[in-house]
Amino acid sequence: MRMNFKKLTTASLLFAAASLVSHAQVVNNETETLEEKVARLENSQSQLKQEMDQQEYEANQKDAWSRRKAFTVGYAQPSLSCEGEKLSSNYGAFFSLGNTYLLHKKPLLNMIRIGLDATWMDINYFNHENGTGIHIKDDYDEYFEGNLGVHQLEIGLGVGPSVNVAPFCTRTDKLKYLRASVYCHVTPTFSMIVMNGDDDSSLYGGVPIYVNYGVKISYRSIGIGIEGRSASTKYNCWTSDVEELEGEKMKFKTNSFRAYISLNF
């Protein structure tokens, strides 16, 4: 009887020990599962934050680099030379329509993007000399005196590289819209020059290839800029009161300084 009691006691102790070990293992397994869940949750939160940060960055970049089309109007101060002889010049005006195509998506140094500018229309008018007007001297002979001055009218298309800098494009405040660009364009242009003198009038036509170089600063939809513009080529004399000049070629050189304001969209 005493042996059976000892066996029963030993068996009970062994069973209790086995139960404690099993319980400890279950608790341990539950603890590991909870830690894994916490780790997965933290990992999911980290991924979600990265995705949100990336979306915010892309939205910010889109805002900073948008409005790359521009309608521009401005004032020009021209200079005209004919066969090396400088003529007087008064003023000029122009308007243009263009677009900037950015060549890469990610900004260099987080603020610089290289672009290719296309000017779809560049129309210029220059007044080089004011006319004295036309006066009828004799009604019977229809004799006229005076002149209409010297005028130049041009229309061209341009293309060229630009370096565009948005120093605050990674920020979320309104400074991200501030942008500057430095550019150089080659602009083939159809040009006409009307020269009205007291004794004769002539019309010249040519296709000068202008080089435009300048800088522009933009904030959202408004931009301001300055640029230089120059070209030299031979013009054909299409018509003239002096018969000897018709069909002849004369070399004209045009320089101008332009200041402008643009509407970006």
C-alpha positions in Angstrom: 0.0 0.0 0.0 2.8 2.3 0.9 4.6 1.5 -2.4 1.5 2.4 -4.4 1.2 5.7 -2.5 4.8 6.5 -3.4 4.2 5.6 -7.0 1.1 7.7 -7.1 2.9 10.6 -5.5 5.8 10.4 -7.9 3.4 10.2 -10.9 1.5 13.2 -9.6 4.7 15.2 -9.3 5.9 14.2 -12.7 2.5 15.1 -14.2 2.5 18.5 -12.5 6.0 19.2 -13.7 5.1 18.3 -17.3 2.0 20.5 -17.0 4.2 23.5 -15.9 6.7 22.9 -18.7 3.9 22.7 -21.2 2.2 25.9 -19.9 5.5 27.7 -20.0 6.0 26.7 -23.6 2.5 27.9 -24.5 3.1 31.2 -22.8 6.4 31.6 -24.6 4.8 30.8 -27.9 2.1 33.3 -27.3 4.7 35.9 -26.4 6.6 35.3 -29.6 3.5 35.5 -31.7 2.6 38.9 -30.1 6.1 40.2 -30.8 5.8 39.1 -34.4 2.5 40.9 -34.7 4.0 44.1 -33.2 7.0 43.8 -35.6 4.6 43.3 -38.6 2.5 46.3 -37.5 5.6 48.5 -37.2 6.8 47.4 -40.6 3.5 48.1 -42.1 3.4 51.6 -40.6 6.9 52.2 -41.9 6.0 51.2 -45.4 2.8 53.3 -45.2 4.8 56.3 -44.1 7.3 55.8 -46.9 4.5 55.6 -49.4 2.9 58.7 -48.0 6.2 60.6 -48.1 6.8 59.5 -51.7 3.3 60.7 -52.7 3.8 64.0 -50.9 7.2 64.4 -52.6 5.8 63.6 -56.1 2.9 66.0 -55.5 5.3 68.7 -54.3 7.5 68.2 -57.4 4.5 68.4 -59.7 3.5 71.7 -58.2 7.0 73.1 -58.3 7.7 72.2 -61.9 4.3 72.8 -63.4 3.3 75.8 -65.6 6.0 75.3 -68.3 4.1 76.9 -71.1 4.3 80.7 -71.4 2.8 83.6 -73.3 5.2 86.5 -73.3 4.9 90.2 -74.1 7.7 92.7 -73.8 9.6 95.8 -74.8 12.7 95.8 -77.0 15.5 98.3 -77.6 16.8 97.5 -81.1 19.9 98.4 -83.0 20.1 98.1 -86.9 23.2 98.3 -89.1 23.2 98.2 -92.9 26.5 97.3 -94.7 28.4 98.2 -91.5 26.7 101.6 -91.2 24.6 101.9 -88.0 21.2 103.3 -88.4 19.1 105.1 -85.8 16.6 103.0 -83.8 13.8 104.0 -81.6 11.9 101.1 -79.9 10.3 97.7 -80.4 7.8 95.3 -79.0 7.2 91.6 -79.2 5.2 88.7 -78.1 5.9 85.0 -78.1 4.4 81.6 -77.2 6.6 78.7 -76.0 7.0 75.6 -74.0 9.7 73.9 -71.9 10.1 70.2 -72.1 12.0 68.8 -69.1 14.5 66.0 -70.1 14.7 64.1 -66.8 12.3 63.4 -64.0 14.5 63.6 -60.9 16.1 67.0 -60.2 19.8 67.2 -60.0 20.9 68.2 -56.5 17.2 68.2 -55.7 16.7 71.5 -57.5 18.0 71.5 -61.1 16.3 70.2 -64.3 17.6 70.5 -67.8 15.0 71.4 -70.4 14.5 71.9 -74.1 12.7 75.1 -74.9 10.5 75.4 -78.0 9.2 78.8 -79.1 6.3 78.2 -81.4 5.8 81.8 -82.3 8.0 84.9 -81.8 6.7 88.1 -83.4 8.7 91.3 -83.3 8.1 94.9 -84.5 10.9 97.5 -84.5 10.7 101.2 -85.2 14.1 102.4 -86.4 13.1 105.8 -87.7 9.9 107.8 -87.4 8.5 109.1 -90.7 7.7 112.7 -91.5 4.3 111.8 -93.0 3.1 112.1 -96.6 2.1 115.4 -97.9 0.5 116.2 -101.3 2.5 119.0 -102.9 0.5 119.6 -106.0 -3.0 118.2 -106.6 -2.6 118.3 -110.3 0.6 116.3 -110.6 -0.1 114.2 -107.4 3.4 115.0 -106.2 4.2 113.6 -102.8 6.9 114.5 -100.3 7.9 113.1 -96.9 8.4 109.5 -95.8 7.0 106.8 -93.5 10.2 105.9 -91.7 12.1 102.7 -91.3 10.3 99.7 -89.8 11.1 96.0 -89.3 8.6 93.2 -88.8 9.6 89.6 -88.0 8.1 86.2 -87.2 10.2 83.2 -86.1 10.4 79.8 -84.4 13.0 79.0 -81.8 14.5 76.0 -80.0 17.3 75.6 -77.5 18.4 74.3 -74.1 17.6 75.7 -70.7 18.8 75.1 -67.2 15.9 75.4 -64.7 16.5 75.8 -61.0 13.8 75.5 -58.3 15.9 75.9 -55.1 12.9 75.2 -52.8 11.1 72.5 -54.7 11.4 70.0 -51.9 9.6 72.3 -49.4 5.9 72.2 -48.8 5.4 75.9 -48.4 4.8 78.5 -51.1 8.5 79.0 -51.8 8.5 75.8 -53.8 6.9 77.7 -56.7 9.9 80.0 -57.1 11.9 79.0 -60.2 14.6 80.5 -62.4 15.9 79.5 -65.8 18.9 80.4 -68.0 18.5 79.7 -71.7 20.0 80.0 -75.2 17.8 79.7 -78.2 18.4 79.5 -81.9 15.6 81.2 -83.8 15.3 81.1 -87.6 13.2 84.1 -88.5 11.4 85.6 -91.5 12.2 89.3 -91.5 11.0 92.3 -93.6 12.5 95.8 -93.5 10.7 98.8 -95.0 12.9 101.8 -95.7 11.1 105.0 -96.6 13.2 108.0 -97.6 12.3 111.3 -98.9 13.2 110.3 -102.4 12.7 106.5 -102.5 11.2 103.5 -100.7 12.5 100.0 -100.5 11.3 96.7 -99.2 13.9 94.1 -98.1 13.3 90.5 -97.0 15.6 87.9 -95.4 15.8 84.9 -93.1 18.2 85.8 -90.3 19.0 83.1 -87.6 18.9 84.8 -84.3 20.6 83.7 -81.1 18.6 84.5 -78.0 20.1 84.3 -74.6 18.6 85.3 -71.3 17.3 84.6 -67.8 13.8 84.3 -66.5 12.4 84.2 -62.9 8.9 82.8 -62.3 6.6 82.5 -59.4 3.5 80.4 -60.2 1.7 82.0 -63.2 3.9 85.1 -63.4 7.4 85.5 -64.9 9.8 88.3 -65.7 12.9 88.1 -67.7 15.6 89.9 -69.8 17.4 88.7 -72.9 19.8 89.6 -75.7 19.1 88.9 -79.3 21.3 89.2 -82.4 21.7 88.1 -86.0 23.4 89.2 -89.2 22.4 88.1 -92.7 21.9 89.4 -96.3 18.5 90.6 -97.3 17.1 90.7 -100.8 15.6 93.9 -102.1 12.2 92.9 -103.3 11.1 96.2 -104.6 12.4 99.8 -104.6 11.8 103.1 -106.2 15.4 102.9 -107.3 15.4 100.3 -110.1 19.1 99.6 -109.6 18.4 98.3 -106.1 15.8 95.7 -107.1 17.1 92.2 -106.8 20.3 93.4 -105.0 21.4 92.0 -101.6 22.3 94.1 -98.6 23.7 92.9 -95.3 21.7 93.9 -92.2 22.7 93.3 -88.6 20.1 93.5 -85.9 20.7 93.5 -82.2 18.2 94.0 -79.5 17.8 94.0 -75.7 14.4 92.7 -74.6 12.6 92.9 -71.2 9.4 91.0 -70.8 6.7 89.6 -68.6 5.1 86.2 -69.1 2.0 84.4 -68.2 2.8 80.8 -67.3 0.3 78.1 -67.6 
